[in-house]
Amino acid sequence: MRDLQAEFDAAVANSKTLTERPDNQTLLRLYSLFKQASEGDVSGKRPGFTDLVGRAKYDAWAGLQGTAPETAKQAYIDLIASLKG
């Protein structure tokens, strides 16, 4: 049986060694998948309208509400693999 957590940890490490910086939408997707996989559903208040980056991150994470951590981990692993490809 494969160890999903070990694969996820390896993908997180690999994300720091990408040769090209992903576009902003991909970065938001990586962020939201990481947060959903490691912390579960979004928590806290949505940042105010002056914090555009914080709002974008919050909204991306909130879009994964209800996604199982295991599903988010696998999606993160697959996305990093496609970027390394």
C-alpha positions in Angstrom: 0.0 0.0 0.0 1.4 3.4 -0.9 1.8 6.1 1.6 -0.2 9.1 0.5 1.3 11.3 3.2 4.9 10.5 2.1 4.0 11.2 -1.5 2.4 14.5 -0.5 5.4 15.5 1.6 7.6 14.7 -1.4 5.4 16.8 -3.7 5.6 19.7 -1.3 9.4 19.5 -1.4 9.3 19.2 -5.2 7.2 22.4 -5.4 10.2 24.3 -4.1 12.4 23.1 -6.9 10.3 23.9 -9.9 12.3 25.3 -12.8 9.6 27.8 -13.7 7.3 29.9 -11.5 3.7 28.8 -12.2 1.2 31.4 -13.2 -1.0 33.0 -10.5 -4.0 30.7 -11.1 -1.8 27.6 -10.7 -0.2 29.1 -7.5 -3.7 29.7 -6.1 -4.6 26.1 -6.9 -1.5 24.8 -5.2 -2.1 27.0 -2.2 -5.8 25.9 -1.8 -5.0 22.2 -2.3 -2.2 22.4 0.3 -4.4 24.2 2.8 -7.3 21.8 2.3 -5.0 18.8 2.5 -3.2 20.0 5.7 -5.9 21.9 7.6 -9.3 20.8 6.1 -12.1 23.3 5.4 -11.4 27.0 5.4 -11.7 28.8 8.7 -11.6 32.4 9.9 -13.1 35.5 8.4 -12.7 36.4 4.7 -10.1 39.2 4.4 -11.3 42.7 3.7 -11.5 44.3 0.2 -8.1 46.0 0.6 -6.3 42.7 1.0 -6.7 41.4 -2.6 -4.1 38.6 -2.2 -5.6 37.4 1.1 -9.1 37.4 -0.4 -7.9 35.5 -3.5 -6.2 32.8 -1.3 -9.3 32.6 1.0 -11.7 32.3 -1.9 -9.5 29.6 -3.6 -9.4 27.6 -0.4 -13.1 28.1 0.3 -13.8 26.7 -3.2 -12.6 23.3 -1.9 -15.0 23.3 1.0 -16.0 19.7 1.7 -13.1 18.1 -0.2 -11.6 15.2 1.7 -8.0 15.8 2.7 -6.9 12.7 0.9 -8.5 13.9 -2.3 -6.7 17.3 -2.0 -3.4 15.6 -1.3 -3.7 13.5 -4.4 -4.7 16.5 -6.5 -1.7 18.4 -5.2 0.6 15.5 -6.0 -0.8 15.2 -9.5 -0.5 19.0 -10.1 3.1 19.1 -9.0 3.9 16.1 -11.2 2.4 17.8 -14.2 4.4 21.0 -13.5 7.6 19.0 -13.1 6.8 17.0 -16.3 
